[in-house]
Amino acid sequence: MTWNVDPVHSHVGFTVRHMMVTTVRGSFARFRGTLELDPEDFTKSRIEGDIDVDSIDTKNADRDNHLRSPDFFDAANHPKITFRSTQIERTDDGYRVHGDLTIRGVTHPIALEAEYAGTSKNPYGQIIAGISATGSINRKEFGLKYHALLETGGVAVSDKVKLEIEVQASETP
């Protein structure tokens, strides 16, 4: 059965170290996704989604514009980030969702640690499902190669980016 991601009750975010000492948080305001969800056996499910790069929000307009530029996402030429699951496996702590992530036209396999919260009925009688996922990527592997060195020897933006995803999806009749 197909389920659609509810963007009002979902979140796609990230964190990255800045100047080696602080963590910057960001998110994307516009994204879509579908799940071919097997509520009885989550490992038989499939997940697809895409994100509008220009909807990035780090609470700083100058930084957001820089992230949209060719130094990072190059949103004008690569307006979408996409993810397509290839396998879901059960782990001791939940699930691991394997899939192909595409950023700036570059695709790499990634694995996300996931928790499938099951299903419930919302106050409107609609069946909903919840999934949380976390993982990390090396931004440079996807062509986000901006690199400013600090005089102390560190970098302005770390290569490692942590991903944070919360999804509420609803059944499609």
N, C-alpha and C positions, 0 to 999 in steps of 0.2 A: 504494500500500500504506500502511496506517495504522501509525504508530509511536507508542508512548507514552513520555512523559518519565519517566525514572527519578529520583525526587526524592532518592534516597540519593546518587546520583552527579552531581547537578546543583546549581546555585546561582543564586539570583536576589537580586542585591544592588544597593546604591546608595551614592553618596558625595555629601556636601553640605558646603559651607563653613559653619563655625560661628564666630561672633564675628569674622568677616573674616580670621582668622589660622590656623585649624586645620580639618582635614577630619574629619568624622564619617562612619564607615562603618556601614552597616546591611544587614540581609538579611531575608528572609521564610522561615520554616521550613516553611510548608505551601503548596504550589502543585501544579497539575496542568497537563498539556498533551498535545496530540496533534499529530502531523505527518502530513500526506499527503505522504510523501517520495518523490521520484523520485531515487534514488541516482545515476542516470546524468546527470541534468540538474536540478541544484538549483533553477534558476529556475522549474521547473514544480511546485515544492512549495508547500504551504500549511501555515501554523503557527497554532495556536490555544492559548491558555492562560489560566488564571486563578489568582489569588493570594488567599489568605485574609489580609485586612488585619490581623486581630488576632494574626497570627503574627509581626508585626514584631519585630526584635531588634537593638538598637543597643548591647547590653551595659550598659544603664542602665535599670532598671525605671521610674524616674520619667519619663525622657525617652520611653520606649516608651509609657507610659500617656498622656502628653501627645500623642504622635503619633496615638494611637487616638481622641483626643477630637475634638469638633467644631472645635477650632482648626486641625486638620490633616485626617486621613482620615475622621473621623466614622464609625468602624467599626460602631457600632450601627445606623446607617442605611444605610451603604454597605459591606457586609462583603466585597466582592470588587473586585479590580482585574482587568480583562480585556484581552486583546490578541488581535486577529484580523488576520492578514496579508492584504494586498490585492494585493501584487505583490512579486516578488523579481527583482532585476536584477543582472547581472554587472558588477563594477567592475574597475579596474586592480588593486586590492588584495584582491579577494574578491567579496563580494556586498553589496547593500543591500536590506534587508528593509523594505518599506513596509507600514504597517498602521494600524489604528485602536486606540488605547489609551483605555480608559475608567477614570477615577478619580473617585470621588464622584458618579457619574452623569453626568459630563461626558466627552464623547468628542472626541478630536482625532487627526488623522493624525500619525504620527511616522515617522522613518526610522532604522533601526539598521544600523550597519556590522557585517557578519557574516563569519565564516570558517566554511566547511563543511569539516570535517576528514575526511569520508568515512565509510566503514564498516569494521568489524572484527568478529571473532568473539571473544566473551569466553570464559573458561575453562569455562563451562557449555554451550558450543556455540551460544549465542544471538547473533544478528547485532545489533550496536549501531551507532549513528551519533553523531557529535559535532558540535556547533555552538556557536560562541562569538559573542556579540553585545555591542556597546556603543553608547551613544547618550546623548543628554541631552534633558531637557524643562525647561520653565519651570513650576514647581509651581503658580504662581498661575493659570495658564491652566486648571488642573484644579480650582480652588476651594480649594486649600491656601493660604489667604491670611494666615495668622498673620504678623504683622509687628511686631517689637520693634526700635525704634531704639536705637542705642548713643549714649552721650554724646559719643563721638568722631566721630559722623556716619555710622557704618556700620550694618549690620543684624545681628541675632542669627543669622538663618538666610538664606543666599543664596537667590535665586529659582531659580538653575540647579541641577538635580539630575542627576548622572551615573548612568547605568544600566550594570550589569555582569551579563551573563547567560552561564552555562555550562550547556549541555544535553547530557546523554547520553540517548539514546532507544533503545528496543528494538522490534524488529519484533513486531507482533501477529499471531499465527498465524491 
